[in-house]
Amino acid sequence: MRTAALLPLDSDEARAAAGSALELPGAAGVEVLISGSSTGLTRYARSQIIQNTIRSELHAHVRVALEDRFGSAGTTRLDPESIRAAAERALRAAKAAPPDEDFPGLPEVSEVGRSEPVLRWDDDTATLPAQRRADAVGEILDATASDNAAGIFSTSGHCYAVFSSTGVDCFDAFTRCVTTCLVDTGDSTGWGEASSFAADLVDVGASGKRAAQKALASKDAIDADPGIYEVILEPSATATLLDFLAYTGLGAKQMIDGESFLSERIGQKVAADSVTVADDVRNELSVGTAFDFEGVPKKRVEVIVGGVATGPVTDLRTSRKLDVANTGHASGSNEFGPYAANIVLEPGDLTYEELIAGVDDGFLVTRFHYTNVLDRPSTLLTGMTRDGIFRISKGEVGQPVHNFRFAQSVLDALGAVTGIGRDQLAIAPDYGAYGSTVTPAVRISGF
């Protein structure tokens, strides 16, 4: 449910602010992106609250188009004079910019259509007071029964709007609640997290209990030999692989530049038959907006279907260059290009217990960290396991082991998938509030 009065900015206010710039003399086209957010964050460490912050932000980004070039400028003030001044700065920047032979202009609403908002909004989450955040942290700490737990409990509301002189007029809003918990025994650590658009759907006690159980089970870890093993990746670990897959290769610009596996492998088998990966903001667990940063409606894009690579997400510039449909995934950066911000790995039919039961000799991985790209086209990553890795023997989770460094291609991992869980989990982004990753746990025969 959404109440307009609780939004950081409503559609009428955003439209009125943008209107002062849309008729700018001397411009071939004007586009105004307006965003607003209100975030409450409670942070804790050593099982005590150490920080409480409330932050409200408003931004306007004005893009002015000329025939073969554009310029942009921004402001944090939404009065007509400030928006108009930003538009005039953007016009001056456009006049001074070098010609851009690939500049496609601004999207025409007659061409791209209008978006229907997702409105994944919850009033209670948008207005949760500091005391209730503190109470939630208290519930997490009670569940851990630990004097050394750390993490966050955060609630926020966000709205985005795009208006242009070419007829684009769209507005959407979402809320988000995120909780994380790290329990440290001194000898071992454990992790729990949860997120949703609604605070009532986040079981904070369960995230704390999970972290404590992982930490206690990880005590007295032993060394294990490095090698190629069968693994169960829990959703947090799987989400890391999917996020890096999106970053390294699911956008059309990376494909055009030859940096993506899609540059040469569209139509080819790149994953197991059971693997379907899509960008889908309308998945019931996803959190995001119905349009991109150019105001183009987002389409569900299946980038891998039944293990076969089908194609990238696009924006106006790359869709014109490739002569394909614009899928509505502009990131706001021409340098980076379109981005798949709402990745979903379609679920399988196995329970968590059934996934584990299928492993004769391998490891259960809670999550990864310090993950970095070694090679983009091959999706080769390196990083570390963290906060609980356990030996699996004959379908039973057993002895904890010390963390591994890994070197693994995401595509090779997806190609070795032998089981996918039926229960998906929504993972919030590590940085910023835009987008989400929805994934179950997976079983991989060689990692």
VOPAGU-2260 file (C-alpha; in pm, 1 decimal, decimal comma):
REM VOPAGU-2260
SITE   aa  ch    i         X         Y         Z
SITE  MET   A    0       0,0       0,0       0,0
SITE  ARG   A    1     124,0     350,1     -78,1
SITE  THR   A    2      28,3     685,1      75,2
SITE  ALA   A    3     136,5     985,2    -134,7
SITE  ALA   A    4     199,8    1197,8     174,1
SITE  LEU   A    5     466,7     950,9     289,6
SITE  LEU   A    6     668,6     961,2     -32,1
SITE  PRO   A    7     992,6    1161,8     -35,3
SITE  LEU   A    8     841,9    1332,9    -340,2
SITE  ASP   A    9     513,2    1266,3    -517,8
SITE  SER   A   10     453,6    1257,7    -892,5
SITE  ASP   A   11     282,9    1597,8    -907,6
SITE  GLU   A   12     570,8    1765,7    -724,3
SITE  ALA   A   13     825,4    1598,3    -949,4
SITE  ARG   A   14     633,0    1690,2   -1263,4
SITE  ALA   A   15     600,0    2052,1   -1153,1
SITE  ALA   A   16     973,3    2074,7   -1082,2
SITE  ALA   A   17    1067,6    1926,1   -1419,7
SITE  GLY   A   18     825,3    2148,0   -1610,8
SITE  SER   A   19    1038,0    2456,9   -1564,1
SITE  ALA   A   20    1311,8    2304,4   -1783,1
SITE  LEU   A   21    1125,7    2119,3   -2058,7
SITE  GLU   A   22    1069,1    2423,7   -2280,3
SITE  LEU   A   23    1429,8    2541,0   -2276,4
SITE  PRO   A   24    1500,0    2769,6   -2576,7
SITE  GLY   A   25    1779,9    2647,3   -2803,5
SITE  ALA   A   26    1752,0    2281,9   -2701,7
SITE  ALA   A   27    1645,8    2002,7   -2937,0
SITE  GLY   A   28    1527,5    1802,5   -2636,6
SITE  VAL   A   29    1529,7    1812,7   -2256,8
SITE  GLU   A   30    1508,4    1525,1   -2010,7
SITE  VAL   A   31    1478,1    1557,9   -1632,7
SITE  LEU   A   32    1542,9    1266,6   -1397,0
SITE  ILE   A   33    1429,9    1333,0   -1040,6
SITE  SER   A   34    1494,1    1106,3    -743,5
SITE  GLY   A   35    1416,9    1127,6    -375,3
SITE  SER   A   36    1492,6     903,8     -80,5
SITE  SER   A   37    1450,9     885,4     294,2
SITE  THR   A   38    1663,7     631,6     482,1
SITE  GLY   A   39    1683,5     530,6     845,6
SITE  LEU   A   40    1986,4     319,5     943,6
SITE  THR   A   41    2068,5     163,1    1278,5
SITE  ARG   A   42    2412,2       5,9    1303,8
SITE  TYR   A   43    2537,8    -219,6    1581,8
SITE  ALA   A   44    2874,1    -371,4    1679,8
SITE  ARG   A   45    2987,8    -578,2    1978,4
SITE  SER   A   46    2616,5    -634,4    2037,4
SITE  GLN   A   47    2548,6    -265,4    2101,7
SITE  ILE   A   48    2389,3       3,3    1887,5
SITE  ILE   A   49    2667,0     237,1    1779,2
SITE  GLN   A   50    2501,0     456,2    1517,5
SITE  ASN   A   51    2160,2     583,6    1417,3
SITE  THR   A   52    2123,4     800,3    1108,6
SITE  ILE   A   53    1834,4     949,0     916,3
SITE  ARG   A   54    1908,5    1081,2     569,7
SITE  SER   A   55    1680,4    1250,1     319,0
SITE  GLU   A   56    1795,0    1336,3     -31,6
SITE  LEU   A   57    1651,4    1495,1    -344,2
SITE  HIS   A   58    1832,4    1509,3    -678,0
SITE  ALA   A   59    1753,9    1633,8   -1025,3
SITE  HIS   A   60    1964,4    1542,6   -1328,6
SITE  VAL   A   61    1896,1    1742,5   -1642,8
SITE  ARG   A   62    2008,8    1623,5   -1985,7
SITE  VAL   A   63    1989,2    1857,0   -2283,7
SITE  ALA   A   64    2014,9    1726,5   -2639,1
SITE  LEU   A   65    2130,6    1905,0   -2950,4
SITE  GLU   A   66    2148,4    1744,6   -3293,8
SITE  ASP   A   67    2455,7    1527,3   -3236,4
SITE  ARG   A   68    2561,6    1599,5   -2882,3
SITE  PHE   A   69    2431,4    1637,8   -2531,0
SITE  GLY   A   70    2521,9    1793,6   -2199,2
SITE  SER   A   71    2405,7    1735,1   -1844,6
SITE  ALA   A   72    2395,7    1909,1   -1508,5
SITE  GLY   A   73    2250,3    1838,4   -1168,5
SITE  THR   A   74    2104,9    2008,5    -864,6
SITE  THR   A   75    1977,2    1910,5    -519,9
SITE  ARG   A   76    1718,5    2189,8    -520,3
SITE  LEU   A   77    1387,6    2131,2    -695,3
SITE  ASP   A   78    1250,9    2484,5    -713,7
SITE  PRO   A   79    1184,6    2607,0   -1071,5
SITE  GLU   A   80    1476,6    2848,1   -1068,1
SITE  SER   A   81    1730,1    2579,9    -969,3
SITE  ILE   A   82    1599,4    2329,7   -1223,2
SITE  ARG   A   83    1603,4    2593,7   -1495,1
SITE  ALA   A   84    1958,6    2696,0   -1402,3
SITE  ALA   A   85    2070,3    2332,1   -1424,0
SITE  ALA   A   86    1909,7    2303,8   -1768,2
SITE  GLU   A   87    2092,5    2614,5   -1887,3
SITE  ARG   A   88    2423,8    2471,9   -1760,8
SITE  ALA   A   89    2348,4    2148,2   -1943,2
SITE  LEU   A   90    2277,0    2341,5   -2263,9
SITE  ARG   A   91    2609,7    2521,5   -2238,7
SITE  ALA   A   92    2781,5    2186,5   -2180,5
SITE  ALA   A   93    2609,4    2039,5   -2486,7
SITE  LYS   A   94    2723,5    2328,8   -2705,6
SITE  ALA   A   95    3082,1    2279,0   -2585,3
SITE  ALA   A   96    3077,6    1900,3   -2620,0
SITE  PRO   A   97    3239,5    1727,5   -2920,1
SITE  PRO   A   98    3001,8    1565,3   -3171,2
SITE  ASP   A   99    2882,8    1218,4   -3072,4
SITE  GLU   A  100    2815,1    1012,6   -3385,1
SITE  ASP   A  101    2629,4     748,0   -3182,7
SITE  PHE   A  102    2407,7     991,1   -2989,9
SITE  PRO   A  103    2052,3     861,0   -3040,1
SITE  GLY   A  104    1868,8    1163,6   -2905,5
SITE  LEU   A  105    1605,1    1121,4   -2636,4
SITE  PRO   A  106    1347,6     840,6   -2628,5
SITE  GLU   A  107    1018,1     925,6   -2797,0
SITE  VAL   A  108     718,3     811,6   -2595,9
SITE  SER   A  109     545,1     723,7   -2922,7
SITE  GLU   A  110     825,3     473,0   -2982,1
SITE  VAL   A  111     894,9     329,5   -2637,1
SITE  GLY   A  112     551,4     356,6   -2476,8
SITE  ARG   A  113     461,3     439,0   -2117,7
SITE  SER   A  114     547,7     232,0   -1812,9
SITE  GLU   A  115     304,9     105,2   -1551,6
SITE  PRO   A  116     459,8     153,4   -1206,6
SITE  VAL   A  117     553,4    -144,7    -993,0
SITE  LEU   A  118     488,4      53,2    -670,8
SITE  ARG   A  119     641,6    -200,2    -435,0
SITE  TRP   A  120     571,0      36,2    -148,2
SITE  ASP   A  121     487,7     -17,0     219,6
SITE  ASP   A  122     386,7     279,6     435,2
SITE  ASP   A  123     504,9     126,4     761,6
SITE  THR   A  124     851,0      59,2     620,3
SITE  ALA   A  125     877,9     413,2     485,0
SITE  THR   A  126     804,0     569,0     823,8
SITE  LEU   A  127     956,3     320,8    1069,9
SITE  PRO   A  128    1084,0     528,8    1365,7
SITE  ALA   A  129    1423,3     492,0    1530,5
SITE  GLN   A  130    1272,9     316,5    1833,1
SITE  ARG   A  131    1130,0      38,0    1618,0
SITE  ARG   A  132    1462,7      -3,2    1441,9
SITE  ALA   A  133    1626,3     -28,0    1784,7
SITE  ASP   A  134    1367,0    -285,9    1887,5
SITE  ALA   A  135    1447,6    -486,9    1574,8
SITE  VAL   A  136    1817,9    -480,0    1660,3
SITE  GLY   A  137    1729,2    -594,3    2010,3
SITE  GLU   A  138    1539,5    -889,4    1862,8
SITE  ILE   A  139    1841,2    -977,8    1646,7
SITE  LEU   A  140    2076,9    -962,5    1944,4
SITE  ASP   A  141    1846,2   -1170,6    2164,4
SITE  ALA   A  142    1839,1   -1434,2    1890,5
SITE  THR   A  143    2221,0   -1444,7    1867,3
SITE  ALA   A  144    2276,8   -1474,4    2244,5
SITE  SER   A  145    2618,0   -1328,5    2162,3
SITE  ASP   A  146    2817,8   -1038,7    2301,3
SITE  ASN   A  147    2998,0    -989,9    1969,2
SITE  ALA   A  148    2742,9    -939,5    1693,9
SITE  ALA   A  149    2754,5    -666,9    1431,1
SITE  GLY   A  150    2535,8    -553,6    1145,0
SITE  ILE   A  151    2262,5    -315,2    1036,8
SITE  PHE   A  152    1888,8    -272,1    1031,6
SITE  SER   A  153    1779,2     -25,5     767,1
SITE  THR   A  154    1448,1      95,7     624,8
SITE  SER   A  155    1403,5     336,4     337,3
SITE  GLY   A  156    1167,4     483,4      80,3
SITE  HIS   A  157    1272,5     582,1    -272,1
SITE  CYS   A  158    1103,1     746,9    -567,1
SITE  TYR   A  159    1216,0     806,7    -925,3
SITE  ALA   A  160    1061,3    1009,5   -1204,2
SITE  VAL   A  161    1159,0    1091,4   -1563,2
SITE  PHE   A  162    1001,7    1367,4   -1773,2
SITE  SER   A  163    1108,1    1481,6   -2116,3
SITE  SER   A  164    1014,0    1719,7   -2394,8
SITE  THR   A  165     956,4    1409,6   -2610,9
SITE  GLY   A  166     659,9    1300,7   -2400,6
SITE  VAL   A  167     814,3    1068,9   -2140,6
SITE  ASP   A  168     624,1    1102,2   -1811,8
SITE  CYS   A  169     678,1     828,3   -1553,3
SITE  PHE   A  170     696,8     787,8   -1177,4
SITE  ASP   A  171     757,1     489,9    -948,1
SITE  ALA   A  172     845,6     430,7    -584,0
SITE  PHE   A  173     958,8     148,7    -358,9
SITE  THR   A  174    1049,1      79,7      -0,2
SITE  ARG   A  175    1311,7    -155,5     132,7
SITE  CYS   A  176    1406,4    -314,7     463,0
SITE  VAL   A  177    1749,3    -475,5     504,4
SITE  THR   A  178    1899,1    -658,4     799,1
SITE  THR   A  179    2244,6    -814,3     829,4
SITE  CYS   A  180    2409,1    -992,9    1119,0
SITE  LEU   A  181    2766,0   -1115,5    1168,2
SITE  VAL   A  182    2839,7   -1316,1    1482,2
SITE  ASP   A  183    3206,5   -1351,8    1580,4
SITE  THR   A  184    3308,5   -1605,4    1845,7
SITE  GLY   A  185    3676,0   -1510,8    1823,1
SITE  ASP   A  186    3746,4   -1846,3    1659,7
SITE  SER   A  187    3473,9   -1841,4    1394,4
SITE  THR   A  188    3207,0   -1627,1    1232,5
SITE  GLY   A  189    2854,5   -1673,8    1102,3
SITE  TRP   A  190    2628,1   -1469,7     878,2
SITE  GLY   A  191    2258,1   -1400,8     842,9
SITE  GLU   A  192    2072,0   -1153,2     625,2
SITE  ALA   A  193    1727,0   -1075,7     492,4
SITE  SER   A  194    1557,9    -806,6     284,0
SITE  SER   A  195    1218,8    -719,9     143,8
SITE  PHE   A  196    1017,8    -419,7      34,1
SITE  ALA   A  197     820,8    -450,1     361,6
SITE  ALA   A  198     967,0    -462,7     712,5
SITE  ASP   A  199     693,1    -698,8     829,8
SITE  LEU   A  200     817,9    -957,9     580,6
SITE  VAL   A  201    1171,7    -956,8     724,6
SITE  ASP   A  202    1227,6   -1209,4    1004,5
SITE  VAL   A  203    1500,6   -1029,7    1195,4
SITE  GLY   A  204    1517,7   -1290,1    1469,2
SITE  ALA   A  205    1579,4   -1562,1    1214,2
SITE  SER   A  206    1873,1   -1372,3    1062,2
SITE  GLY   A  207    2033,3   -1336,8    1405,0
SITE  LYS   A  208    1971,2   -1700,0    1495,6
SITE  ARG   A  209    2112,9   -1814,5    1164,9
SITE  ALA   A  210    2430,9   -1609,8    1214,1
SITE  ALA   A  211    2479,2   -1750,9    1563,3
SITE  GLN   A  212    2423,2   -2108,4    1450,8
SITE  LYS   A  213    2672,2   -2067,8    1167,0
SITE  ALA   A  214    2932,2   -1916,6    1400,5
SITE  LEU   A  215    2897,3   -2190,0    1661,9
SITE  ALA   A  216    2902,5   -2465,5    1400,2
SITE  SER   A  217    3218,9   -2314,2    1248,1
SITE  LYS   A  218    3430,0   -2352,9    1563,8
SITE  ASP   A  219    3737,8   -2573,2    1553,9
SITE  ALA   A  220    3764,5   -2560,0    1176,5
SITE  ILE   A  221    4029,2   -2773,2    1008,3
SITE  ASP   A  222    4233,4   -2731,7     693,6
SITE  ALA   A  223    4113,5   -2886,0     368,3
SITE  ASP   A  224    4314,5   -2938,5      53,9
SITE  PRO   A  225    4249,6   -2697,1    -232,6
SITE  GLY   A  226    4101,6   -2852,1    -543,9
SITE  ILE   A  227    3788,4   -2882,1    -754,2
SITE  TYR   A  228    3492,8   -2983,8    -539,9
SITE  GLU   A  229    3120,1   -3030,2    -551,2
SITE  VAL   A  230    2956,7   -2742,4    -362,4
SITE  ILE   A  231    2627,0   -2612,8    -235,1
SITE  LEU   A  232    2618,2   -2235,6    -271,9
SITE  GLU   A  233    2364,4   -2075,0     -41,3
SITE  PRO   A  234    2168,5   -1778,7    -185,3
SITE  SER   A  235    2413,8   -1513,8     -59,2
SITE  ALA   A  236    2701,0   -1687,6    -240,0
SITE  THR   A  237    2497,1   -1752,4    -554,7
SITE  ALA   A  238    2390,1   -1386,4    -563,0
SITE  THR   A  239    2754,0   -1277,3    -575,5
SITE  LEU   A  240    2811,3   -1486,1    -888,7
SITE  LEU   A  241    2495,8   -1351,6   -1052,9
SITE  ASP   A  242    2581,0    -991,3    -967,2
SITE  PHE   A  243    2922,4   -1025,8   -1127,0
SITE  LEU   A  244    2769,8   -1198,3   -1428,0
SITE  ALA   A  245    2546,0    -893,1   -1474,4
SITE  TYR   A  246    2840,3    -657,2   -1423,1
SITE  THR   A  247    3076,2    -834,3   -1661,2
SITE  GLY   A  248    2855,1    -945,3   -1941,7
SITE  LEU   A  249    2479,8    -895,6   -1953,0
SITE  GLY   A  250    2480,6    -540,0   -2091,3
SITE  ALA   A  251    2482,6    -460,5   -2462,9
SITE  LYS   A  252    2775,5    -218,9   -2439,3
SITE  GLN   A  253    3005,6    -487,9   -2300,8
SITE  MET   A  254    2889,2    -712,0   -2584,5
SITE  ILE   A  255    2955,5    -444,9   -2847,7
SITE  ASP   A  256    3298,7    -376,1   -2699,0
SITE  GLY   A  257    3391,0    -745,8   -2707,8
SITE  GLU   A  258    3417,9    -768,2   -2327,2
SITE  SER   A  259    3117,1    -995,1   -2272,4
SITE  PHE   A  260    3068,8   -1368,0   -2323,3
SITE  LEU   A  261    2764,5   -1263,7   -2529,2
SITE  SER   A  262    2997,7   -1111,8   -2789,8
SITE  GLU   A  263    3054,3   -1458,5   -2935,1
SITE  ARG   A  264    2816,8   -1697,4   -2758,7
SITE  ILE   A  265    2459,5   -1586,1   -2829,1
SITE  GLY   A  266    2262,2   -1895,2   -2923,1
SITE  GLN   A  267    2520,4   -2123,9   -2763,8
SITE  LYS   A  268    2500,6   -2339,9   -2455,2
SITE  VAL   A  269    2659,4   -2151,5   -2164,1
SITE  ALA   A  270    2492,7   -2317,1   -1862,3
SITE  ALA   A  271    2310,8   -2629,4   -1753,5
SITE  ASP   A  272    1966,5   -2704,2   -1896,9
SITE  SER   A  273    1806,1   -2615,3   -1563,0
SITE  VAL   A  274    1948,7   -2261,5   -1560,1
SITE  THR   A  275    1735,4   -1965,8   -1665,4
SITE  VAL   A  276    1857,1   -1618,8   -1571,8
SITE  ALA   A  277    1639,1   -1314,0   -1633,0
SITE  ASP   A  278    1626,3    -947,6   -1547,1
SITE  ASP   A  279    1275,5    -905,2   -1408,9
SITE  VAL   A  280    1178,2    -609,9   -1191,4
SITE  ARG   A  281     823,8    -746,4   -1164,8
SITE  ASN   A  282     926,9   -1071,8    -999,1
SITE  GLU   A  283     737,3   -1079,6    -669,2
SITE  LEU   A  284    1062,1   -1063,1    -467,4
SITE  SER   A  285    1236,7    -797,2    -679,2
SITE  VAL   A  286    1259,9    -435,4    -571,6
SITE  GLY   A  287    1302,2    -157,4    -827,3
SITE  THR   A  288    1134,2      75,6   -1075,2
SITE  ALA   A  289     927,6      -3,3   -1382,3
SITE  PHE   A  290    1145,5     213,5   -1608,3
SITE  ASP   A  291    1511,1     289,4   -1662,9
SITE  PHE   A  292    1700,6     616,7   -1626,1
SITE  GLU   A  293    1577,7     730,5   -1966,8
SITE  GLY   A  294    1215,0     668,0   -1872,9
SITE  VAL   A  295    1183,3     362,6   -2099,3
SITE  PRO   A  296     962,8      78,0   -1965,9
SITE  LYS   A  297    1167,3    -218,2   -1844,7
SITE  LYS   A  298    1103,2    -545,9   -2019,3
SITE  ARG   A  299    1161,4    -887,0   -1867,3
SITE  VAL   A  300    1474,5   -1007,0   -2043,2
SITE  GLU   A  301    1576,7   -1372,6   -2029,9
SITE  VAL   A  302    1949,6   -1353,2   -2093,7
SITE  ILE   A  303    2000,4   -1728,5   -2044,2
SITE  VAL   A  304    1712,1   -1966,5   -2117,1
SITE  GLY   A  305    1748,1   -2338,0   -2048,1
SITE  GLY   A  306    2124,1   -2288,8   -2043,6
SITE  VAL   A  307    2135,1   -2106,4   -2381,0
SITE  ALA   A  308    2256,8   -1746,2   -2408,8
SITE  THR   A  309    1987,6   -1535,6   -2576,1
SITE  GLY   A  310    2109,0   -1176,8   -2567,8
SITE  PRO   A  311    2184,0    -867,3   -2359,9
SITE  VAL   A  312    1981,1    -593,6   -2196,2
SITE  THR   A  313    1983,6    -266,7   -2393,8
SITE  ASP   A  314    1925,6     104,8   -2371,6
SITE  LEU   A  315    1838,5     352,2   -2646,6
SITE  ARG   A  316    2196,0     397,4   -2766,3
SITE  THR   A  317    2288,5      29,8   -2784,9
SITE  SER   A  318    1952,2     -81,6   -2925,0
SITE  ARG   A  319    1994,4     162,1   -3214,0
SITE  LYS   A  320    2349,2      44,5   -3271,7
SITE  LEU   A  321    2246,6    -323,5   -3271,4
SITE  ASP   A  322    1912,3    -262,4   -3444,6
SITE  VAL   A  323    1727,0    -454,7   -3174,4
SITE  ALA   A  324    1449,7    -373,6   -2928,2
SITE  ASN   A  325    1519,4    -131,6   -2645,2
SITE  THR   A  326    1466,6    -336,3   -2327,5
SITE  GLY   A  327    1466,2     -35,1   -2093,2
SITE  HIS   A  328    1788,6     -86,9   -1899,1
SITE  ALA   A  329    1972,2     244,5   -1926,6
SITE  SER   A  330    2204,4     283,6   -1628,1
SITE  GLY   A  331    2247,1     659,7   -1662,0
SITE  SER   A  332    2606,2     612,7   -1779,5
SITE  ASN   A  333    2701,6     603,2   -2147,2
SITE  GLU   A  334    3045,9     480,4   -2045,1
SITE  PHE   A  335    2906,6     174,7   -1865,6
SITE  GLY   A  336    2598,0     122,5   -2078,3
SITE  PRO   A  337    2279,7     -68,9   -1995,1
SITE  TYR   A  338    2269,2    -273,1   -1677,2
SITE  ALA   A  339    2062,1    -567,5   -1551,6
SITE  ALA   A  340    1979,5    -450,5   -1198,2
SITE  ASN   A  341    1708,2    -703,4   -1109,2
SITE  ILE   A  342    1861,9   -1043,3   -1177,0
SITE  VAL   A  343    1649,9   -1350,0   -1105,5
SITE  LEU   A  344    1769,3   -1710,6   -1116,2
SITE  GLU   A  345    1458,2   -1917,8   -1174,6
SITE  PRO   A  346    1396,9   -2175,1    -898,7
SITE  GLY   A  347    1419,0   -2550,3    -926,3
SITE  ASP   A  348    1220,8   -2813,3    -737,1
SITE  LEU   A  349    1463,7   -2929,4    -467,7
SITE  THR   A  350    1448,4   -2853,5     -97,6
SITE  TYR   A  351    1762,6   -2736,1      80,0
SITE  GLU   A  352    1797,0   -3078,5     238,9
SITE  GLU   A  353    1763,1   -3252,2     -97,8
SITE  LEU   A  354    2037,4   -3034,0    -245,6
SITE  ILE   A  355    2274,5   -3135,0      32,4
SITE  ALA   A  356    2173,0   -3500,3      17,5
SITE  GLY   A  357    2295,6   -3513,8    -341,6
SITE  VAL   A  358    2657,2   -3431,6    -246,6
SITE  ASP   A  359    2888,3   -3725,6    -181,4
SITE  ASP   A  360    3201,9   -3524,9    -103,8
SITE  GLY   A  361    3211,4   -3145,9    -115,6
SITE  PHE   A  362    3146,1   -2821,5      69,8
SITE  LEU   A  363    2861,4   -2600,9     185,8
SITE  VAL   A  364    2942,3   -2231,9     120,0
SITE  THR   A  365    2761,8   -1954,0     308,9
SITE  ARG   A  366    2889,1   -1654,3     112,5
SITE  PHE   A  367    3183,0   -1491,0     -64,0
SITE  HIS   A  368    3373,9   -1166,6     -10,4
SITE  TYR   A  369    3666,5    -973,1    -160,2
SITE  THR   A  370    3537,7   -1089,4    -497,1
SITE  ASN   A  371    3700,3    -937,0    -804,1
SITE  VAL   A  372    3705,6    -989,4   -1179,8
SITE  LEU   A  373    4007,8   -1164,1   -1331,0
SITE  ASP   A  374    3877,2   -1182,1   -1689,1
SITE  ARG   A  375    3552,0   -1034,2   -1819,6
SITE  PRO   A  376    3481,0   -1240,8   -2133,6
SITE  SER   A  377    3525,4   -1568,8   -1949,1
SITE  THR   A  378    3349,8   -1434,5   -1633,8
SITE  LEU   A  379    3649,5   -1549,7   -1428,9
SITE  LEU   A  380    3637,7   -1429,7   -1066,8
SITE  THR   A  381    3852,2   -1461,7    -758,9
SITE  GLY   A  382    3759,4   -1412,7    -395,3
SITE  MET   A  383    3726,3   -1577,8     -55,1
SITE  THR   A  384    3467,9   -1785,5     123,8
SITE  ARG   A  385    3343,0   -1638,1     448,7
SITE  ASP   A  386    3131,1   -1690,2     760,6
SITE  GLY   A  387    3084,3   -2063,8     742,7
SITE  ILE   A  388    3214,7   -2332,7     507,4
SITE  PHE   A  389    3150,8   -2697,1     593,6
SITE  ARG   A  390    3250,9   -3034,2     458,9
SITE  ILE   A  391    2967,5   -3241,9     315,7
SITE  SER   A  392    3019,5   -3616,3     322,4
SITE  LYS   A  393    2767,3   -3868,4     189,4
SITE  GLY   A  394    2487,4   -3611,1     199,2
SITE  GLU   A  395    2555,8   -3493,7     554,4
SITE  VAL   A  396    2695,8   -3155,1     662,5
SITE  GLY   A  397    2991,1   -3215,1     890,2
SITE  GLN   A  398    3322,8   -3063,3     994,0
SITE  PRO   A  399    3383,2   -2687,1     943,7
SITE  VAL   A  400    3690,6   -2601,8     740,0
SITE  HIS   A  401    3905,2   -2293,4     705,7
SITE  ASN   A  402    3820,4   -2046,9     431,2
SITE  PHE   A  403    3933,4   -2098,2      73,9
SITE  ARG   A  404    4038,7   -1853,9    -191,1
SITE  PHE   A  405    3861,5   -1940,5    -514,1
SITE  ALA   A  406    3919,8   -1880,5    -883,9
SITE  GLN   A  407    3608,9   -1966,9   -1081,7
SITE  SER   A  408    3429,8   -1875,5   -1402,3
SITE  VAL   A  409    3065,8   -1791,0   -1336,2
SITE  LEU   A  410    2964,5   -1956,4   -1663,1
SITE  ASP   A  411    3159,7   -2271,1   -1579,0
SITE  ALA   A  412    2982,7   -2279,6   -1243,6
SITE  LEU   A  413    2641,7   -2238,2   -1408,5
SITE  GLY   A  414    2737,8   -2506,1   -1658,6
SITE  ALA   A  415    2807,5   -2747,1   -1373,0
SITE  VAL   A  416    2476,3   -2690,8   -1191,5
SITE  THR   A  417    2320,4   -3023,7   -1091,8
SITE  GLY   A  418    2042,8   -2893,3    -871,0
SITE  ILE   A  419    1855,7   -2571,1    -796,9
SITE  GLY   A  420    1659,8   -2501,5    -481,6
SITE  ARG   A  421    1292,5   -2420,8    -486,9
SITE  ASP   A  422    1307,5   -2141,4    -226,6
SITE  GLN   A  423    1427,9   -1806,0    -355,8
SITE  LEU   A  424    1577,2   -1531,8    -138,7
SITE  ALA   A  425    1592,9   -1159,4    -217,9
SITE  ILE   A  426    1942,3   -1013,0    -170,8
SITE  ALA   A  427    1978,9    -635,3    -146,7
SITE  PRO   A  428    2269,1    -467,4    -331,6
SITE  ASP   A  429    2590,3    -410,8    -137,7
SITE  TYR   A  430    2608,6     -50,5    -255,8
SITE  GLY   A  431    2318,7     188,3    -301,3
SITE  ALA   A  432    1951,6     101,9    -298,4
SITE  TYR   A  433    1872,9      41,7    -665,1
SITE  GLY   A  434    1796,2    -312,2    -780,2
SITE  SER   A  435    1801,1    -655,4    -619,3
SITE  THR   A  436    1905,2   -1014,2    -682,9
SITE  VAL   A  437    1663,2   -1302,8    -637,5
SITE  THR   A  438    1809,1   -1652,6    -618,7
SITE  PRO   A  439    1775,2   -1994,7    -456,0
SITE  ALA   A  440    2065,0   -2211,3    -339,8
SITE  VAL   A  441    2237,7   -2419,1    -607,7
SITE  ARG   A  442    2439,9   -2740,5    -627,6
SITE  ILE   A  443    2746,1   -2733,4    -854,4
SITE  SER   A  444    2942,3   -3044,5    -947,3
SITE  GLY   A  445    3281,8   -2876,2    -981,7
SITE  PHE   A  446    3393,0   -2546,3    -824,8
